[in-house]
């Protein structure tokens, strides 16, 4: 199998193994009798693990040549965590499983980015990320459909079977990927300069701006799908079928959005793609607040699909360009994904507390407001930064955030 083909197959298979229960966790815990605040706590722990682990993991990936083995270990840990989660009703053991899943999941994005950059190089990276994301979302849609059927027919706990199946498939695809096809110098964005990883991260202003924007983006977006599923379930809908349908709609939309992102980037650059994604999250939150029937839920999920599909392509492409010629590309992505993980942690906690006291519609409006703040910060920051370059970058890529 050609390396580029293996990359696409790997992204498809990894989709079902990356986040454990993903959107099904909220309705699963609700079905087990946990209130929205407890559910938000358990869901937020995976994000907390990401906050703590992502940047060190990214720095480690810049230095290791064992990227295939690291990916295999991550998906096995996620599968084991998912099985452990459905084996107990103890909130603290569920929380521990979420921590394991969170650490493993947070390593996958920088590992995939490193392998992709090492195989295709900087010039073709943006286009390849678009294709990777399309296959990833197609895999998510297939996994959501399988999970929805299993949950509906056998019970929500059986969703873990789909996670294990996709983890095994991911390891099988990894065996087809030739280790020699990965250029490890290209995978870390060139030779490392004399600065430490910490200095590179904190001295690169475009990267800091992107991290802040991504934090707002994921804080606004992270809890919308699971909490909308909980709102529909509280109104009497079947939890497995509801979550499965919502996830399939959004993930199917993301396939087209990921491919569209490459075309949009040619005219508006990836910075413009991220702006568009943030704007869609704002609109989605407002619509979700009034989504009392499936006629409104489906458009909300279409908006999620476009927002996540565009953002999923824009963020790694922006990081790769900002960090080009620094030798710290994966540490840079790790830093940005730390902000993403922080948003994933805050989102369900924030939404859970607001939903507990003011109701689900109020929680969606609060999340929409967070996205609006992120969009304003991104637009203002791009203008202020102009074309300031990270150290060592001479190819004009630093103009991307401007």
N, C-alpha and C positions, 0 to 999 in steps of 0.2 A: 504494500500500500504506500502511495506517495505521501511524504510528510504533510503536505497541505491537506490531503484527503483525511489523513489520520487526525489532524487538528479539528476538522469539522465533525468527524465521528465522535471524537473525544468530547467536544463541547455539547453534542447532543446527549451523550450518555451521562456526562457529569451533571446535567441539568437536574435530573431526578435525585441525585445524591448530595447536592451541595448544601441545602439548607435544612436537612432533616424533614420535619413535618411541614415547614414553611407555613402557608396560609391555613393549613388544616389544624395547626396547633391551637389556635384560639377557640375554634368550635369544639375540638376534642376536650380541652380543659373545661369549657363551658358545660359540655355533656357530662363530665365527671363531677360537676357540682361546684366548681370554683367561680367566684364572683369576678366582675371585670377588673377590679384592682389586682387581685391575685393572678389573674390571667396575664395582665400587663406586666406584672413583676416577672413571671416565668418567661414570657416572651422576650423581655428586655435583657435577660441574662446572656443570651447568645450574642447580643450586640455588645454587652459589657466585655465579654471575652475578646471580642474583636478589637475593642478599644485598647485593651492591654497587650494583645499579641501581634497585631497587624504590622506595626512599624518594625519591631525586632525581626519578625518573620521575613519582611521584605528585604531588610539588610542581609539576613542570612542567605536568602535566595540569590542576592548579588554575588555571593561567594561560593555557593555550592554548585557542583556539577551533577548532583544526584537528584535532578528535578523530577524524573519519572518516578523514582522510589518515593519521593516526598508526596507526590500527588496520590499514589496508591495508598500510602499510610493515611492521608487525610480522608479519603472516601471510606476506607474501612472503619476509621474512628467514628465518622458520621453514622454509618449503618449500625454500629454497635451502640451508639448513643440513642438512636431511634428505638431500637429493640428494648433497651433498658428503660426508656421513658414510658413505654406502654406496659411495662411489667410491674408498675407501682402506682399507687394513688397518693403517695407521700409527696407533698409539695417540694420538700427540700431535696429529695432524690430526683424528682423531675427537674429541679433547678440545676442539680449537678450534671444531669444528662445534657441540659441545655448549654452548660459551660463547655463540656467536651465537644459538642456539636459546633459551638461558636468558634472555638480555637481552630478546629479543623477546617471549618468553612471559610474562615477569614484568610487562610493560607492559599486557598484555591485560586482566587483572582490574581494575585501577583505571580503565582506559579504558571498559570495559563498565559499571562502577559509575557513572562520571561521566555517561555517556550516558543510562543508565537514570534516575538521579536528576534529570538535566536535563529529561527527557521527562515523567516521572510525578510528580515532587515527593516531598518527605519523607514525607507522610502515606501514600501508596500504595506507597512503596518496598519495604517488607518483603514485601508480597504479590507485587509484580512480580518481586523477586529469587527467590521461590519458583518462579514460573512460568519465569523465565529458566533456573534451574538444572535444572528438569525437562526443558526442551528441550535444554539443554547435555548432559545425561546421555543423552538419547535419541540425540543426534548422536554421542556417544562410543560408544554401543552399536553404532550403524550403522557407524561407522568401524572399530571393532574387528572386526566381522563381515567387512567388506570386506578389512581388513588380514590377518585370519586366513586367508581364502580365497586371497588373493594369495600370502601366505607359504607356505601349504601347497601350492598348485598350481605356483608359479613360483620360490619361494625367498624367504627373509626380506628380502633387499635390495629386493624389489619392494613392500614395505610403503610405501616412499617415494612410490609412485604415488598411494596413497590420501591421503597428506598433501598432495600437490600439488593433487589434485582438490578437496579440501575448502578449500584456500587460495584457489583460483580461485572457488569457490562463495561464500566469505566476501566477496571483493571485489565480486562481483556483487550480493549482498544489500546491501552498503554503499551502492551506487549508488541503491537504492530508499529510503534513509533521508534525509529532508529535513533539511539542516543547520539550517534555520530552526526546526525543531521542538525544538531543544535549548536550554533556558534555562541559559546558562553560569554565572549567579550561583547558581541552584539546584543546578547540578552540582557546585559546590565547597562546598556547605553554607552558603550565605549570603555576606554581605560579609565580607571578611577583617578581623579585628581588628588592633590595633596591634602585636601580638606577631609575632616571626619564626616561621618554620615550626619551627625547632629548639626554640624555647621552648615552642610549643604542644605538640609531641610529648612533651617531657620533663616538662611541668608537668601533663599530663592523666593522673592516676594510673589511672583505669579503663582507659585505652588501654594503659598499660604492663603492667597485669595481663593484659589480653587478649593482648598480644603474647607474653608469657611462656608463657601457656597454649597459644597457637597453635604456638609453637616445640616444645613437648612433644608436642602433638597430631600434628604432621607428622613429627617425629623418629620417633615410634612407628609411624606409619601409612605413611610414604612408601615404604619398601623392602619391605613385606610382600608385595604382589602380585608384583613381579618376582622376588623371592627364592623365593617359593613356586613360581612357574613354573619357576625354575631347579632347585629341589628335585625337582619332578615330572619335568623333562627329564632330570636326572641318573639318575632311576629308570627311564628308558627311554621316556617319553612323547614324542610329536612336539612340537617346540617351538612351531611356529606354531599348531597346533590347540589345544594346551594353553593358551597365552597368550590366544588369541582367545576360547575358551570361557569362561575365567576372567573376562576383561574384559567380555564381553557379559553374563554373569550379574551382575557387580557394577554395571555401568552401567545395566542394565535395572532393577535394584532401586533405584538412586539416583533414577530418575524418580519412582517412588512415594514415596520417602523425602523428596524435595524438596517435593513437594506436601503430604505429611504434616506437614512442618516448620511450615508456616503455621498449621495447625490446632493443633499442639502449642504453638506460641508464644502463641496466644490464652489458654491456661490457665497455662503455665509461663514465658512470655516467652522471648525468644531466648537469654537466659542459661541457662535450664533446658534448652533444646534443645542447647546446646553441652555441658552436663554429661552429657546422655544420650549424645551422640556419643562423648565421651571414654570413658565406661563401656563402650560397645560395642567400642571399639578394644582395651581391656584383654581383654575376653572373646575377641575375634578372635585376639589374639596367643597366648593359651593354647591355643585350638583348633588354630591353625596349627602349633604345635609337635608335635602328634600327628596331623597330616593325612597319613596314609600312603596313603590311597586317595581316589578321587573322591567317595566317600560322605561324607567329611569336608571335602574341598576345596570342594565346592559350598556347604555351610553357612558356611564361612569367608568365601567371597566374598559371600554374602548379608549377612553381618555388615558387611563392608566397604561394601557398597552403602548400608546404613542409616546407618552412621557418617559416610561421606563426604557422603551426600545431606543429612543433618541439619546437619553442620558447614558445608557449602558455603553454606547459607542463613543460618545463625546468624551467621557471622563478619562478612560485609559489612553485615548489618542492625544488628549491635551497633555497628560502627564508625560507621555513618551516624547513629545515635542519640547516641552519645557525642560526636561531632564536630559535631552540629547547631549552627548559629549561630556557628561559628568561622571559616568561610571556608576551612578547611584540610581538608575532608573527604577528598579524594583523597590528600593528603599523609599523613593519618592511616591510610588504608587501605594506602598504600605502606609506612608504618612497620610495620604489622601483617604485611603480606605479606613484608617483609624478614625478619621472624621466621619466617614460613612457609618462605621460601627457605632460611634457615639450617637449619631442620629438614630440608628436602629434601636439603641438602648433607650433614648429619651422618648421616641415616638410612642411606643405602647404604654409607657409609664404616664406620659402626658395625656394621651387619649383615654387611658383607663381611668385616671382620676377625674377628668372632665366628664366622661360618660357616667361615672358613678354618681356624681353630684348634680349634673345639669342635663344628662341625656346624650344619646349618640349624635343627634344633629349638631349640638353645640361643639362636640369634640371634632367633628369634621370641619366646622368653620374655624376653629382654633388652628387646626393643621393647615388649612388654606392660607391663613394669615402668616404662618411661619414661612410658607413657600413664597409669599409676596415679599417678605423681608429679604429672603435669600436672593430673589430676582433683582431687587433694588440694589443690594450689596454687590452682586456680580456686575451689573451694568455700570454702577459708579466706579467700582474698583478697576474695571477694564479701562475706563477713560483716564483714571489717575495714573495707572501703571504705564500706559502708553506702550512703547516697544522696549522697555527695559529688559536687558538680557541676563539670564543666569550665567554665572561664570563659565567661561570656556565655550559658550555657544556662539557660533559665528555664521550659522547657515540661515538665519532669519526666522527660525522656528519660534523664537521667543515672541515674535509679533502676534502669535496665535491668540493670546488672551486679550489683545487690544481691541 
